Amino acid sequence: MTDELRGLLRESAEAHQPDRTRMLARVQRGMARPGTARRFLSWPRIVLASLATAGTLTASALTVVAVVHTPDPPRNPAAAAPSAGGHAVPPTAVGSRTEDGPLWADGSVDPHSNAYWAQSNVTLKAGEPLTALVVELRIALTEGVRDTGSWRTRPAADFDLSARREGGFLVYRWTLKPGRTVPPGEHVFAGQYDHATGGRDAKDDTYRIDATAGTAESGAAVWGGFA
């Protein structure tokens, strides 16, 4: 390449003001077309080589390359959601925490369970009146597990109840209705279900309780298993 040609290219490059918005729009439209991913993978190399020759590796060019090569941030489909007590509810209990402030809890398989049917009990002890409460019982969907009912020692009219299959579990959820209160003391929430003939292993079953005591702004949470 002659010195004169180099000079002309340099002057042209310096005078050029790239339209970053249009460049980004064109890249995004191209990536959206089927069958263009392979062609776009080699495109940044061409851009970089051309710009480097002209001595104009600008911030706009680097931005375009970043758009092509930077993947979207990973999504966590199991991201925790806030509960009534102000805590983040994980998709499954990890470890256990059986006591938190005015709350104490325990999970157990009822001794009256048999080779065809079982009942899992979540026992809650409240040291103060509770103005918000969510009790969740998760029964792993081992062979033959099917909902046959539920009960609690508190009045049924005080709670909204749901029992449905969610992500490999039969989930019972009791939610205290607005304006209702759970008094201090011991309370039991139980889910009942059929299962395949024989002894059933409850090692993957879990429970979680979120609550707000009195006028407290922050809540308390306890969780555990049935091993």
Backbone bond lengths (Angstrom), bond angles and torsions (degrees), N, CA, C in turn:
res aa  C-N    CA-C-N  psi(-1)  N-CA   C-N-CA  omega(-1)  CA-C   N-CA-C  phi
1 M - - - 1.457 - - 1.525 108.90 -
2 T 1.349 117.28 131.41 1.461 120.86 -177.24 1.511 110.86 -75.58
3 D 1.361 115.45 160.28 1.465 120.19 178.11 1.520 110.96 -61.89
4 E 1.350 115.59 -36.12 1.467 119.22 -179.84 1.521 111.22 -64.23
5 L 1.357 116.96 -42.03 1.463 120.73 179.51 1.525 110.96 -66.20
6 R 1.354 114.90 -39.49 1.472 117.83 177.23 1.525 111.16 -61.04
7 G 1.314 115.29 -41.12 1.463 118.99 -179.79 1.503 112.03 -63.51
8 L 1.324 117.26 -41.78 1.463 120.97 178.87 1.517 111.56 -63.36
9 L 1.360 117.13 -42.66 1.467 120.53 178.90 1.519 111.12 -63.40
10 R 1.353 115.83 -40.56 1.470 119.31 -178.21 1.522 110.63 -65.82
11 E 1.347 116.55 -43.60 1.462 119.63 179.63 1.528 111.09 -63.42
12 S 1.326 115.86 -40.28 1.466 119.37 179.88 1.512 111.10 -65.79
13 A 1.343 116.51 -41.06 1.475 120.24 -179.59 1.503 111.29 -65.75
14 E 1.347 117.15 -42.00 1.460 120.08 -178.45 1.514 111.55 -66.80
15 A 1.316 117.26 -31.31 1.468 120.53 -179.40 1.514 112.27 -79.02
16 H 1.348 117.14 -16.58 1.469 120.59 -176.02 1.522 110.94 -79.97
17 Q 1.332 116.73 130.17 1.457 122.94 175.46 1.525 108.19 -115.35
18 P 1.320 118.16 100.20 1.469 119.72 -175.42 1.518 112.65 -64.55
19 D 1.302 114.79 141.02 1.466 121.61 175.73 1.517 107.66 -88.35
20 R 1.331 116.54 95.60 1.473 121.64 -173.90 1.516 112.27 -60.30
21 T 1.338 117.24 -40.68 1.470 120.53 -178.04 1.515 111.37 -62.13
22 R 1.370 115.68 -44.30 1.464 118.73 179.91 1.528 111.28 -66.82
23 M 1.356 116.59 -38.20 1.465 119.88 179.41 1.527 110.74 -61.56
24 L 1.339 115.55 -45.94 1.474 119.35 -179.60 1.520 111.06 -63.33
25 A 1.333 116.35 -41.26 1.469 120.01 -179.09 1.522 110.88 -62.64
26 R 1.354 115.77 -41.51 1.465 118.72 -179.94 1.522 111.44 -65.30
27 V 1.334 116.62 -40.18 1.470 119.85 178.64 1.515 110.79 -62.77
28 Q 1.347 116.46 -45.67 1.462 119.90 -178.30 1.521 111.56 -64.05
29 R 1.358 117.24 -39.97 1.463 119.57 177.81 1.517 111.10 -64.59
30 G 1.318 115.61 -39.61 1.458 118.52 179.90 1.512 112.52 -66.41
31 M 1.338 116.87 -40.08 1.463 119.97 -179.62 1.516 111.63 -67.80
32 A 1.339 116.89 -24.76 1.472 120.04 -177.98 1.513 112.32 -77.55
33 R 1.363 118.59 -16.99 1.456 120.58 -179.03 1.517 110.65 -78.33
34 P 1.355 118.73 137.25 1.472 121.32 177.36 1.513 110.51 -61.35
35 G 1.336 115.85 141.63 1.449 121.09 173.69 1.511 114.10 80.10
36 T 1.351 118.73 7.78 1.458 119.22 -177.65 1.510 112.54 -104.08
37 A 1.345 118.09 -5.04 1.469 120.41 -175.48 1.513 110.79 -59.63
38 R 1.372 118.57 -44.46 1.457 121.06 -176.63 1.522 110.63 -65.21
39 R 1.365 116.19 -39.11 1.458 119.33 -179.49 1.528 110.56 -66.15
40 F 1.344 117.46 -37.18 1.455 120.04 -178.23 1.518 112.57 -74.07
41 L 1.331 118.57 -22.30 1.451 120.22 179.68 1.525 111.49 -62.75
42 S 1.335 117.21 -35.28 1.450 119.69 -179.28 1.518 112.30 -89.53
43 W 1.309 119.02 -13.37 1.453 122.87 -176.67 1.518 113.66 -59.89
44 P 1.382 120.40 -45.10 1.469 119.14 -179.45 1.516 112.66 -58.15
45 R 1.363 118.44 -34.42 1.458 119.92 179.91 1.528 110.56 -62.88
46 I 1.350 115.89 -39.75 1.458 119.89 179.24 1.514 110.59 -65.29
47 V 1.354 115.75 -44.14 1.466 119.98 179.39 1.509 110.41 -60.41
48 L 1.325 116.73 -47.32 1.462 120.65 -177.72 1.517 111.03 -62.77
49 A 1.333 116.98 -42.67 1.462 119.43 -178.98 1.513 110.71 -63.96
50 S 1.328 117.15 -43.50 1.458 120.48 -178.97 1.515 111.73 -65.71
51 L 1.331 116.08 -44.92 1.454 119.70 -178.66 1.516 111.60 -67.67
52 A 1.340 116.56 -35.98 1.458 119.07 179.30 1.516 110.34 -65.36
53 T 1.360 117.75 -40.29 1.460 121.63 178.18 1.518 110.51 -60.84
54 A 1.325 117.18 -39.87 1.457 120.85 -178.41 1.516 112.25 -83.04
55 G 1.339 117.25 -6.06 1.466 120.76 -179.76 1.500 113.67 71.50
56 T 1.365 117.75 30.92 1.468 120.74 -175.83 1.508 110.97 -130.44
57 L 1.325 117.66 51.39 1.453 121.17 176.32 1.518 107.60 -77.56
58 T 1.324 117.04 86.34 1.464 123.08 -171.63 1.511 111.65 -89.76
59 A 1.350 114.06 171.06 1.464 119.88 177.30 1.508 110.86 -63.19
60 S 1.346 117.76 -32.61 1.464 120.50 179.15 1.506 110.98 -64.59
61 A 1.342 117.16 -40.73 1.457 119.87 179.51 1.506 110.70 -64.84
62 L 1.328 117.30 -41.58 1.461 120.24 178.95 1.514 110.80 -63.15
63 T 1.356 116.46 -36.38 1.458 119.96 179.02 1.511 110.80 -64.02
64 V 1.344 117.65 -42.58 1.457 121.58 179.58 1.511 110.36 -61.87
65 V 1.340 117.98 -44.16 1.457 121.03 178.92 1.515 110.61 -61.13
66 A 1.348 116.73 -39.57 1.466 120.13 179.71 1.511 111.05 -64.06
67 V 1.361 117.28 -38.25 1.462 120.51 179.04 1.519 110.60 -61.97
68 V 1.338 117.49 -39.40 1.460 120.80 -177.54 1.514 111.77 -72.33
69 H 1.346 117.82 -38.81 1.447 120.72 -170.22 1.526 115.21 -98.17
70 T 1.344 118.67 -22.43 1.458 120.10 -174.98 1.518 109.89 -81.42
71 P 1.349 119.03 118.28 1.466 120.33 179.68 1.510 111.07 -74.82
72 D 1.331 116.08 160.10 1.461 120.06 174.32 1.513 109.60 -62.91
73 P 1.350 117.65 147.61 1.461 118.89 177.30 1.517 110.61 -62.11
74 P 1.336 118.06 144.39 1.470 119.98 -178.53 1.507 111.61 -62.42
75 R 1.323 115.45 143.47 1.457 120.50 179.17 1.511 109.10 -101.78
76 N 1.287 115.92 140.29 1.459 121.14 178.54 1.515 107.89 -106.33
77 P 1.374 117.40 101.05 1.460 119.15 -177.03 1.507 113.13 -65.74
78 A 1.351 115.06 -16.01 1.450 118.75 -179.31 1.497 112.08 -103.50
79 A 1.337 118.43 29.57 1.448 120.89 -178.62 1.514 110.18 -60.16
80 A 1.317 116.16 141.12 1.460 121.46 -175.34 1.524 110.27 -69.27
81 A 1.325 116.16 144.63 1.460 121.97 177.89 1.515 109.16 -113.38
82 P 1.354 118.54 144.93 1.456 119.68 -179.17 1.514 111.45 -65.98
83 S 1.291 116.45 142.25 1.456 122.07 179.76 1.514 109.79 -102.94
84 A 1.343 115.31 179.35 1.460 119.85 -179.02 1.512 111.52 -62.33
85 G 1.329 117.38 -28.34 1.450 120.00 -177.87 1.513 113.33 -87.65
86 G 1.330 118.55 2.85 1.440 120.58 178.34 1.509 113.93 89.11
87 H 1.324 118.58 2.06 1.450 122.71 179.10 1.517 110.14 -96.23
88 A 1.320 116.35 163.47 1.460 120.48 174.48 1.515 108.92 -89.13
89 V 1.324 116.61 127.02 1.458 121.44 -177.74 1.526 109.27 -90.79
90 P 1.329 118.76 115.08 1.467 120.16 179.50 1.518 110.17 -75.26
91 P 1.354 118.72 158.01 1.467 120.25 179.79 1.512 112.19 -62.47
92 T 1.324 118.67 -33.08 1.456 122.52 173.83 1.511 108.19 -141.07
93 A 1.316 117.22 152.21 1.455 120.56 179.67 1.518 109.75 -69.53
94 V 1.314 117.44 136.12 1.453 122.83 176.45 1.521 107.02 -112.71
95 G 1.333 117.13 118.11 1.457 119.44 -175.17 1.513 109.68 68.07
96 S 1.319 116.48 -144.68 1.459 119.46 178.71 1.519 110.19 -156.58
97 R 1.311 115.31 152.30 1.465 122.51 169.79 1.512 105.48 -143.71
98 T 1.318 116.27 104.88 1.466 120.75 -172.27 1.519 113.01 -94.09
99 E 1.341 117.81 -5.66 1.456 119.56 179.95 1.519 110.01 -142.91
100 D 1.330 116.45 133.75 1.450 122.35 177.93 1.520 108.30 -154.91
101 G 1.318 116.20 108.87 1.459 120.38 -178.86 1.521 111.53 57.59
102 P 1.339 117.10 -121.84 1.469 119.80 -177.77 1.523 113.75 -81.88
103 L 1.345 118.14 1.65 1.467 121.10 -176.16 1.526 111.97 -104.33
104 W 1.329 114.49 142.37 1.467 122.20 168.83 1.520 105.77 -141.65
105 A 1.351 117.53 142.06 1.465 119.57 -177.57 1.523 111.24 -148.21
106 D 1.334 114.24 161.08 1.462 121.17 178.06 1.521 108.33 -152.81
107 G 1.346 116.51 146.88 1.452 121.54 175.79 1.518 110.52 -115.34
108 S 1.334 117.17 138.32 1.470 120.65 -179.37 1.519 110.09 -153.19
109 V 1.339 115.78 151.66 1.458 121.64 173.74 1.520 107.20 -88.10
110 D 1.314 116.45 126.90 1.463 120.93 -175.68 1.531 110.92 -59.97
111 P 1.345 117.99 137.04 1.468 120.79 -178.91 1.529 113.91 -64.67
112 H 1.334 117.60 -15.65 1.460 119.86 178.47 1.528 112.36 -84.44
113 S 1.323 118.13 1.09 1.463 120.86 176.46 1.523 109.36 -64.14
114 N 1.347 116.80 154.68 1.467 120.05 -177.84 1.527 111.18 -134.30
115 A 1.314 117.03 -165.39 1.464 121.68 -174.27 1.531 112.82 -74.31
116 Y 1.330 118.44 -8.34 1.465 121.71 -177.60 1.527 112.97 -122.83
117 W 1.307 116.59 -18.14 1.468 121.76 -170.19 1.519 109.61 -146.08
118 A 1.353 116.15 149.51 1.466 119.04 179.97 1.523 110.69 -145.82
119 Q 1.322 113.33 161.34 1.458 121.07 175.20 1.522 107.65 -133.87
120 S 1.327 115.99 129.28 1.467 121.13 177.96 1.513 108.49 -108.46
121 N 1.330 116.35 127.96 1.461 123.02 -175.63 1.529 111.11 -107.37
122 V 1.320 115.93 132.53 1.460 121.81 170.22 1.528 106.50 -110.86
123 T 1.324 115.71 114.24 1.462 120.82 -178.45 1.520 109.17 -100.36
124 L 1.309 116.38 125.59 1.461 122.97 -179.15 1.520 109.55 -115.74
125 K 1.326 116.52 133.32 1.461 121.96 171.26 1.519 108.36 -116.46
126 A 1.328 116.38 124.07 1.464 121.97 -178.86 1.520 109.60 -110.80
127 G 1.322 115.89 126.81 1.462 120.27 178.69 1.509 112.61 -85.65
128 E 1.330 117.87 -13.25 1.457 123.38 -179.71 1.529 108.33 -141.06
129 P 1.329 118.33 162.77 1.468 119.48 174.46 1.530 110.00 -61.39
130 L 1.319 115.64 140.46 1.456 121.25 -179.36 1.521 109.43 -106.89
131 T 1.324 116.73 126.49 1.461 121.17 -179.36 1.529 112.04 -99.04
132 A 1.317 117.33 -12.12 1.470 122.19 174.22 1.517 107.07 -144.72
133 L 1.333 116.76 139.75 1.463 120.10 -176.36 1.529 110.23 -157.08
134 V 1.319 115.52 132.51 1.453 121.97 170.99 1.524 107.44 -131.08
135 V 1.323 116.51 122.93 1.466 122.08 177.40 1.522 106.88 -113.93
136 E 1.331 115.77 124.97 1.460 120.32 -179.29 1.521 109.93 -123.15
137 L 1.321 116.10 127.35 1.464 123.72 177.64 1.522 107.82 -117.95
138 R 1.348 116.55 125.06 1.464 121.60 -177.15 1.525 109.15 -118.28
139 I 1.340 116.03 115.44 1.458 123.07 179.96 1.526 108.52 -104.40
140 A 1.334 117.13 117.74 1.460 120.45 179.98 1.527 110.33 -59.74
141 L 1.325 115.95 138.51 1.468 120.84 -176.86 1.528 110.26 -80.58
142 T 1.322 115.22 68.23 1.457 120.06 171.02 1.528 107.79 -71.91
143 E 1.315 117.00 174.40 1.469 121.29 -173.38 1.524 112.28 -55.78
144 G 1.329 115.82 129.12 1.457 121.74 173.89 1.509 116.24 81.24
145 V 1.345 119.50 0.12 1.469 120.44 -177.55 1.529 109.94 -66.56
146 R 1.336 114.97 126.79 1.462 121.21 -179.20 1.516 109.25 -150.30
147 D 1.319 116.88 133.17 1.464 122.41 -178.09 1.525 111.38 -61.05
148 T 1.347 116.36 131.84 1.466 120.63 174.92 1.530 111.96 -124.59
149 G 1.344 116.68 4.59 1.463 118.49 177.66 1.514 112.63 138.63
150 S 1.320 115.24 -178.70 1.458 121.62 179.13 1.523 108.88 -161.44
151 W 1.333 115.37 165.93 1.463 119.17 174.58 1.525 109.03 -158.19
152 R 1.330 115.71 170.95 1.467 121.69 177.42 1.515 107.24 -153.55
153 T 1.319 116.10 157.90 1.460 120.17 -178.15 1.529 111.95 -81.11
154 R 1.318 118.48 -13.16 1.453 122.54 175.53 1.528 109.55 -87.66
155 P 1.341 118.52 160.32 1.468 120.60 -179.01 1.528 111.78 -59.79
156 A 1.319 116.31 135.88 1.462 120.97 -179.51 1.522 111.81 -61.09
157 A 1.337 116.71 -32.31 1.463 120.53 -177.35 1.523 112.48 -67.83
158 D 1.327 117.92 -13.98 1.464 120.65 -178.94 1.535 112.68 -83.84
159 F 1.339 117.02 -9.88 1.462 119.47 -171.41 1.532 112.02 -128.90
160 D 1.330 114.01 148.21 1.462 121.29 163.81 1.519 106.69 -93.88
161 L 1.333 117.44 131.53 1.464 122.22 -176.68 1.520 110.31 -120.28
162 S 1.318 115.45 137.47 1.460 120.25 171.51 1.521 108.09 -133.67
163 A 1.331 115.99 147.11 1.466 122.44 176.41 1.521 106.23 -140.54
164 R 1.333 116.24 110.95 1.464 119.97 -176.37 1.525 110.19 -150.98
165 R 1.323 115.83 163.88 1.458 121.72 176.49 1.522 108.94 -85.66
166 E 1.336 115.34 129.47 1.463 121.18 -179.92 1.517 108.99 -142.04
167 G 1.337 117.40 114.66 1.455 121.61 171.78 1.517 115.43 52.92
168 G 1.321 117.95 46.98 1.458 121.09 177.41 1.511 114.59 85.24
169 F 1.338 117.75 10.94 1.464 121.68 179.58 1.529 110.16 -133.00
170 L 1.323 114.84 151.46 1.452 121.87 165.33 1.528 105.25 -92.93
171 V 1.332 117.34 115.14 1.461 121.45 -170.67 1.526 110.12 -111.16
172 Y 1.327 115.00 121.94 1.463 122.34 171.78 1.526 106.62 -101.60
173 R 1.330 115.95 132.95 1.472 119.45 -179.06 1.524 109.51 -137.55
174 W 1.328 115.44 120.12 1.462 122.42 176.33 1.528 108.23 -106.88
175 T 1.340 116.69 124.99 1.464 121.21 -179.12 1.524 109.13 -122.37
176 L 1.326 116.16 121.65 1.458 120.85 -179.87 1.527 109.73 -64.49
177 K 1.332 116.57 131.24 1.451 120.87 -178.58 1.532 110.85 -71.98
178 P 1.347 117.01 149.14 1.474 120.15 178.38 1.521 111.35 -56.31
179 G 1.321 115.50 137.81 1.461 121.03 179.33 1.517 114.53 87.10
180 R 1.341 118.11 -9.70 1.464 121.34 178.23 1.541 108.92 -94.45
181 T 1.324 115.40 158.39 1.462 121.56 -177.76 1.517 109.90 -134.71
182 V 1.320 116.01 143.34 1.463 122.11 173.25 1.531 107.11 -103.70
183 P 1.333 118.17 121.21 1.463 120.01 -176.30 1.534 111.83 -74.28
184 P 1.315 117.43 163.40 1.468 119.64 174.54 1.526 110.13 -59.10
185 G 1.330 116.39 151.36 1.456 120.56 179.33 1.521 111.28 132.98
186 E 1.336 115.44 -167.52 1.459 122.10 -178.30 1.520 110.06 -102.96
187 H 1.327 116.44 133.41 1.458 122.33 -177.90 1.528 108.95 -136.71
188 V 1.338 116.37 144.46 1.461 121.27 -176.89 1.528 109.64 -121.76
189 F 1.337 114.98 137.04 1.466 123.00 174.62 1.525 106.64 -124.31
190 A 1.345 117.54 128.19 1.462 120.53 -172.13 1.526 111.55 -132.77
191 G 1.342 115.33 139.86 1.458 122.00 173.08 1.517 109.57 -112.83
192 Q 1.333 116.99 140.04 1.470 122.45 -177.32 1.528 109.64 -119.74
193 Y 1.336 115.88 141.05 1.470 118.92 -174.33 1.521 111.10 -159.42
194 D 1.337 114.69 148.06 1.465 120.99 170.20 1.525 108.77 -78.96
195 H 1.336 115.94 160.42 1.464 120.62 173.77 1.520 108.92 -153.34
196 A 1.323 117.29 171.13 1.459 121.32 -178.96 1.522 110.18 -60.57
197 T 1.334 115.72 151.66 1.465 120.77 -178.03 1.525 111.10 -58.15
198 G 1.318 115.24 134.13 1.464 121.30 179.17 1.512 110.94 113.61
199 G 1.320 115.83 178.21 1.456 120.12 179.60 1.519 111.22 -69.08
200 R 1.332 116.89 137.42 1.466 121.53 179.65 1.525 109.48 -107.30
201 D 1.351 116.57 133.43 1.456 121.77 178.75 1.527 109.16 -86.29
202 A 1.324 117.11 122.06 1.465 122.09 -177.28 1.521 112.54 -97.45
203 K 1.329 118.08 19.06 1.460 120.61 -173.32 1.525 113.19 -64.03
204 D 1.333 118.61 -24.60 1.462 121.11 -178.93 1.525 112.94 -97.23
205 D 1.320 118.12 -0.11 1.464 121.58 178.14 1.534 109.53 -78.38
206 T 1.308 116.90 146.09 1.468 120.88 -179.37 1.521 110.42 -141.27
207 Y 1.328 114.99 165.97 1.463 121.25 172.25 1.518 108.36 -139.73
208 R 1.323 116.14 159.65 1.460 122.01 173.93 1.519 108.82 -150.74
209 I 1.327 115.89 141.63 1.461 122.27 178.23 1.520 108.55 -129.42
210 D 1.329 116.87 128.91 1.463 123.29 173.63 1.522 108.11 -121.00
211 A 1.327 116.57 134.81 1.459 119.07 -175.74 1.519 110.88 -150.52
212 T 1.323 114.19 159.46 1.461 122.34 172.00 1.518 107.66 -123.72
213 A 1.319 115.88 128.93 1.466 120.62 -177.99 1.521 109.80 -101.20
214 G 1.331 116.31 128.76 1.453 121.28 176.11 1.513 112.51 58.04
215 T 1.344 115.45 -131.33 1.459 120.93 -179.24 1.521 111.80 -101.07
216 A 1.319 117.62 14.50 1.465 121.25 -178.81 1.518 110.41 -60.46
217 E 1.352 116.67 138.70 1.454 120.80 179.37 1.523 111.88 -80.45
218 S 1.333 116.90 -31.01 1.458 120.21 178.24 1.526 109.99 -100.40
219 G 1.315 116.50 151.01 1.460 120.62 -176.52 1.507 112.42 -100.97
220 A 1.311 114.76 178.77 1.457 123.16 176.25 1.515 108.40 -122.87
221 A 1.343 116.52 151.93 1.467 120.09 -179.14 1.511 109.46 -144.50
222 V 1.332 115.56 140.85 1.462 122.20 175.56 1.522 107.99 -136.33
223 W 1.344 116.92 150.86 1.461 120.53 -179.54 1.513 109.75 -157.89
224 G 1.322 114.96 164.76 1.471 120.19 179.63 1.510 111.76 177.39
225 G 1.321 115.69 -162.67 1.454 121.17 -176.55 1.510 112.59 -130.40
226 F 1.373 115.94 -164.14 1.452 122.26 -175.71 1.522 111.41 -129.19
227 A 1.327 117.02 24.85 1.465 120.51 -175.84 1.520 110.04 -61.06
